Structures are given as C-alpha cells and as structure tokens.
Amino acid sequence: MAVTAFGVTTAVSYALSGPVDWRIAILFVAGGIGGTLLAQRLSGSKSMLSRVFASIVAIVGVYVVVRVYTAVFA
C-alpha cells in the first residue's frame, strides 16, 4: 500500500510541476496494488512469501550485474 501511495503522490507532484508519462505512472500504481494483493495472499504462508521476496531480490541483482557489465565492457 505504501508503494501505491508513494506512486500516486509522486505522480500528482510531477503532474503539477511538469509533464508526466502517465503510462509509467499507471504502471507504478498498478505494481503497488498488485504487490499489495500478492503479499496479502501469501501472508498466510510466510515461507512462500520469503521465497518470493528472495527470488525477486536475486532477479534484480542479476539484472543490475548484467546492466553494469554491458555498460562497462560494451
């Protein structure tokens, strides 16, 4: 829920001060809502929630390493 609130607040702030890419703003809000719903569904299974979170962290870590590697050695 915090991500959703942050996304909406940030989108409104940027909208008032300049142009906003609304497709990206909507994606952030949708991601926050989706994450909240997924966390609620998985909250009964703490081990599953931990595995999902660990998987997401690992995927993001691999993505960052690949991006840095391609930026440095490309």
C-alpha positions, -999 to 999 in steps of 0.1 A, spaced: 0 0 0 29 23 7 42 19 -29 7 28 -42 5 59 -20 41 69 -30 33 64 -67 1 84 -66 17 112 -46 47 114 -68 26 113 -100 4 142 -87 35 162 -77 51 158 -111 18 165 -129 15 198 -111 51 208 -119 55 195 -154 48 168 -180 42 132 -167 44 100 -187 11 87 -174 17 52 -188 47 48 -164 28 64 -135 -1 40 -140 24 11 -141 38 21 -108 4 24 -92 -7 -9 -107 25 -25 -95 19 -13 -60 -17 -26 -60 -6 -59 -74 22 -62 -49 -1 -55 -20 -27 -81 -32 1 -107 -37 15 -100 -3 -19 -104 13 -25 -137 -5 9 -150 5 8 -137 41 -6 -170 54 25 -188 41 55 -169 55 80 -193 39 64 -188 4 65 -150 9 101 -152 19 110 -173 -12 91 -150 -35 109 -120 -20 143 -137 -22 136 -146 -58 128 -110 -67 159 -97 -50 180 -123 -68 165 -114 -102 170 -77 -96 206 -84 -85 213 -104 -117 197 -76 -138 219 -50 -122 251 -70 -127 243 -76 -163 235 -40 -169 267 -28 -153 287 -55 -171 273 -45 -205 278 -8 -198 314 -12 -188 325 -38 -214 303 -29 -243 
